[in-house]
Amino acid sequence: MITSNKTKNNEEEEFEMSLRPTTFAEYVGQEKVKKNLRVLLEAAKKRQEPIEHVLLFGSPGLGKTTLSHIIAKEMGSGIKTTSGPAIERVADLGSIITNLNDGDILFVDEIHRLSKVVEEVLYPAMEDGVLDIIVGKGPSARTIQLELPKFTLIGATTRLGMISAPLRNRFGVVYRLDFYNEQEMEQIIKRSARILNIEIDDLASGIIARSSRSTPRIANRLLKRVRDLAQIKNLKVIDSTVAKETLEMLEVDAIGLEPADRELLMTIIEKFDGGPVGVQTIAAAFSEEPQTVEEVYEPYLMKKGFLERTPRGRIVTRLAYEHLGVTPPENSENNSLFS
């Protein structure tokens, strides 16, 4: 039997969804955000009103989509999921919003990528619950105002600075999702292992946690690859040996750096003497988009203290040289970083 790529993708999405927490009790980490959200939800329930519009921002894979689904479940609301790039025209936005029911949640991922035209139509929808549609062209054009159901917009973004001030100011609450600590990562891995019906010992879960870049999405991806190797070896319990072997096969080191991370750091070291160098130049030398460098690679490298942003550009730090086993340059304008 031949399975189509679309079917495989759907199965993979369903599998990923099965690992996602469905309640605040199951959701590990982000304690301050959860505490504030509980207050927000309880107050809205007492008033029998939809919650205010919510903006979630943080690096990819930290749980913004998961948190949005939990909010919908806690409120007993339906949720419609889309993304900024998918809403190309005002008509696309209109068809989505007018099909919502009172109290429903509209979740827009990558909301910073909404077009300016769509964004401006969204303003009155968020503030006044109306949708302004222009009918006709030229002198005969007129505006029709449609009443909308009372809905909540939850926006998610990895780049808060790219959201215009008028849109950002229309969100009642803005929460930042931070990276997870090692203990939280171990809890997430053990929970995912139970859902996958596999046993994992403490040493193995710790190894995977330290290599997961403090990100649940990556932890679950690594766990599944470790599980695959354990099954091939007919192991009943995932131990530290099979965990280390899997990470070596994937070329993921003990703190989560992947080949691309090491290549990025070495590009700056070898081609630009460790920096400072602008992100546009790095991206060109690294054969990658500047946005990808800023959103995917830099946050974790900066968190680990391997990369530093300065007014003149990015600089590789002493910690990065030590981790890569490279001797820092003796004569460098960045000597303060190597002292």
C-alpha positions in Angstrom: 0.0 0.0 0.0 1.4 3.4 -1.0 0.8 6.3 1.4 0.6 9.8 0.0 2.8 12.6 1.4 -0.3 14.4 2.4 -1.5 11.5 4.5 1.9 11.1 6.1 1.9 14.8 7.0 -1.5 14.6 8.5 -0.5 11.6 10.6 2.7 13.4 11.8 0.6 16.5 12.8 -1.9 14.3 14.7 1.1 12.6 16.4 2.6 16.0 17.4 -0.8 17.1 18.7 -1.0 14.0 20.9 2.1 15.1 22.8 0.7 18.6 23.4 -0.7 19.4 26.9 -4.4 20.1 27.0 -4.7 21.7 30.4 -2.7 24.2 32.5 -2.0 21.3 34.9 -0.3 19.4 32.1 1.5 22.4 30.7 5.0 22.4 32.2 6.9 25.7 32.7 5.9 29.4 31.9 4.6 29.7 35.5 4.2 33.5 35.5 2.3 33.4 32.2 0.0 30.6 33.4 -0.7 32.5 36.6 -1.7 35.6 34.8 -3.8 33.7 32.3 -5.7 31.9 35.0 -6.7 35.3 36.5 -7.6 36.6 33.1 -9.8 33.5 32.3 -11.5 33.3 35.7 -12.4 37.0 35.6 -13.8 36.7 32.0 -15.9 33.7 33.0 -17.4 35.6 36.0 -18.4 38.4 33.7 -19.5 35.9 31.1 -17.5 37.7 28.5 -14.8 36.6 26.0 -11.3 37.3 27.2 -9.3 40.2 25.9 -7.2 39.8 22.8 -3.9 38.1 23.7 -0.5 38.4 22.1 2.1 35.7 22.7 5.7 36.1 21.7 8.9 34.0 22.0 11.2 31.7 20.1 9.8 28.9 17.9 8.7 25.7 19.7 8.1 27.2 23.2 4.4 26.4 23.3 2.5 29.4 21.9 0.1 27.3 19.8 -0.4 24.8 22.7 -1.2 27.6 25.1 -3.8 29.0 22.7 -5.6 25.7 22.5 -5.5 25.4 26.3 -7.1 28.9 26.6 -9.8 27.8 24.3 -10.5 24.6 26.2 -10.5 26.4 29.6 -13.0 29.0 28.2 -15.1 26.2 26.6 -14.7 28.1 23.3 -14.1 27.0 19.7 -10.8 27.9 18.1 -10.0 28.6 14.5 -6.3 28.4 13.6 -4.6 30.3 10.7 -1.4 32.2 10.0 -0.4 35.7 8.9 0.9 34.6 5.5 -2.3 32.6 4.8 -4.5 35.7 5.1 -3.6 37.3 1.8 -6.7 39.4 1.2 -9.3 41.2 3.2 -11.9 38.7 1.9 -9.8 35.9 3.5 -10.0 37.6 6.8 -13.7 38.3 6.4 -14.6 34.7 5.6 -12.8 33.5 8.7 -14.1 36.0 11.2 -17.8 35.9 10.0 -17.8 32.2 10.5 -16.9 32.4 14.1 -19.4 32.1 16.9 -19.7 34.3 20.0 -16.9 33.6 22.4 -14.8 31.8 19.8 -11.0 32.3 19.5 -9.1 33.1 16.4 -5.5 32.1 16.6 -3.2 33.7 14.1 0.4 32.4 14.0 3.2 34.5 12.6 0.9 37.5 13.0 3.8 39.9 12.3 3.5 38.7 8.6 0.0 40.1 8.1 -0.2 42.4 5.1 -0.8 46.1 5.9 -4.2 46.1 4.2 -5.5 43.2 6.2 -4.0 44.6 9.4 -5.9 47.9 9.0 -9.2 46.0 8.5 -8.5 44.0 11.6 -8.4 47.2 13.8 -12.1 47.8 13.9 -12.8 44.1 14.1 -10.7 43.9 17.3 -11.9 47.2 18.9 -15.5 47.6 17.8 -16.6 44.1 16.6 -17.3 45.3 13.1 -15.9 44.6 9.7 -15.7 47.3 7.1 -16.0 46.1 3.5 -15.7 48.4 0.5 -18.1 47.6 -2.3 -17.5 48.9 -5.8 -14.7 51.1 -7.2 -14.2 54.8 -7.8 -16.8 57.4 -7.0 -19.6 54.8 -6.6 -17.6 52.8 -4.0 -19.3 52.5 -0.6 -18.5 50.9 2.8 -20.7 48.2 4.3 -20.3 47.6 8.0 -20.9 44.0 9.2 -21.5 43.2 12.8 -19.2 40.5 14.0 -19.5 37.8 16.7 -17.7 38.6 20.0 -14.4 36.9 19.5 -10.9 36.8 20.9 -7.9 37.2 18.8 -4.8 35.4 20.0 -1.7 36.3 18.0 1.6 34.5 18.1 4.9 35.9 16.9 8.6 35.2 17.1 9.4 38.9 16.2 7.5 41.3 18.4 9.4 44.3 17.0 7.9 43.6 13.5 4.4 44.1 14.7 3.2 47.7 14.2 2.4 49.8 17.2 -1.3 50.2 16.3 -1.8 46.5 16.1 0.2 45.7 19.2 -1.7 48.3 21.3 -5.0 46.7 20.5 -4.0 43.5 22.4 -5.3 43.7 26.0 -2.4 41.5 27.3 1.0 40.7 25.9 3.0 37.7 27.3 6.5 36.6 26.6 7.3 32.8 26.6 10.8 32.2 27.9 13.2 29.2 27.3 12.7 26.3 29.7 15.1 25.2 32.4 16.6 21.7 32.5 14.2 20.4 35.2 11.2 21.5 33.2 12.6 19.9 30.1 13.1 16.6 31.9 9.4 16.7 33.1 8.3 17.3 29.5 10.4 14.5 28.2 9.1 12.0 30.8 5.5 13.0 30.1 6.0 12.6 26.3 7.6 9.2 27.0 4.5 8.1 28.9 2.3 9.1 26.1 4.5 7.2 23.6 4.3 4.2 25.9 8.1 4.0 26.3 10.2 3.8 29.5 13.1 6.2 30.0 15.5 6.4 32.9 16.6 9.6 34.6 20.1 9.7 33.0 18.7 9.4 29.5 16.0 12.1 30.1 18.7 14.4 31.5 20.9 13.9 28.4 18.0 14.6 26.0 16.9 17.6 28.1 20.4 19.2 28.0 20.5 18.7 24.2 17.0 20.1 23.5 17.9 23.8 23.3 15.5 24.5 26.2 12.7 24.0 23.7 9.9 21.4 24.1 9.4 20.9 20.3 13.0 19.9 19.9 12.9 17.7 23.0 10.0 15.7 21.5 11.7 15.4 18.2 14.9 14.0 19.8 12.9 11.7 22.0 11.2 10.1 19.0 14.6 9.5 17.3 16.0 8.0 20.5 12.9 5.8 20.7 13.4 4.6 17.1 17.0 3.5 17.8 15.9 1.8 21.1 13.2 -0.1 19.2 15.7 -1.3 16.6 17.9 -2.5 19.4 14.9 -4.2 21.1 15.5 -2.2 24.3 12.6 -2.0 26.7 14.0 1.0 28.5 15.7 4.1 27.0 19.1 4.4 28.8 21.9 6.9 28.6 23.9 4.7 26.1 21.2 4.7 23.4 20.4 8.4 24.1 24.1 9.4 23.6 24.4 7.1 20.5 21.3 8.8 18.9 22.6 12.3 19.5 25.9 11.3 18.0 24.2 10.0 14.9 22.2 13.3 14.7 25.4 15.3 15.3 23.8 17.1 18.2 26.2 17.9 21.0 25.8 17.8 24.8 24.3 21.3 25.0 22.1 21.0 21.9 24.3 22.6 19.2 23.6 21.2 15.8 25.9 21.2 12.7 24.3 24.4 11.4 24.9 26.2 14.8 28.6 25.2 14.7 28.9 26.2 11.1 27.4 29.6 11.8 29.9 30.3 14.6 32.8 29.0 12.5 31.7 31.2 9.6 32.0 34.3 11.8 35.3 33.1 13.3 37.0 32.0 10.1 35.7 34.6 7.6 35.3 37.7 9.9 37.8 37.1 12.7 35.0 36.5 15.2 33.2 39.8 14.4 31.8 42.3 14.7 29.8 41.6 11.6 26.3 42.5 10.5 23.5 39.9 10.2 23.1 40.5 6.5 26.7 39.7 5.9 26.5 36.6 8.1 23.4 35.4 6.2 25.1 35.8 2.8 28.2 34.0 3.9 26.1 31.3 5.6 23.8 30.9 2.6 20.7 31.6 4.7 18.0 34.2 5.0 18.7 37.0 7.6 15.3 36.3 9.2 16.2 32.7 9.7 19.6 33.6 11.3 17.8 36.0 13.7 14.9 33.8 14.6 16.3 30.2 14.5 20.0 30.3 15.3 20.7 33.5 17.3 18.3 33.2 20.2 19.8 30.0 21.6 23.4 30.9 20.8 22.9 34.2 22.7 21.2 32.4 25.5 24.2 30.1 25.9 26.5 33.2 25.7 28.2 32.1 22.5 27.1 35.1 20.4 26.8 38.8 21.4 25.0 41.6 19.6 26.7 45.0 19.6 25.9 48.2 17.7 28.5 47.2 15.2 27.3 43.6 14.6 27.6 40.1 16.0 30.6 38.9 17.9 31.6 35.3 18.8 32.4 35.1 22.5 35.2 33.4 24.5 32.7 30.7 25.6 32.0 29.8 22.0 35.8 29.5 21.2 36.2 27.2 24.2 33.3 25.0 23.3 34.4 24.7 19.7 38.0 24.0 20.7 39.3 27.0 18.8 42.0 29.4 20.1 40.8 33.0 20.3 42.7 35.5 18.2 45.5 37.2 20.1 45.2 40.6 18.4 41.5 41.4 18.3 39.3 44.5 18.9 37.1 42.0 20.9 39.8 41.3 23.5 37.4 42.3 26.3 35.3 39.3 25.4 38.3 36.9 25.8 39.6 38.2 29.0 
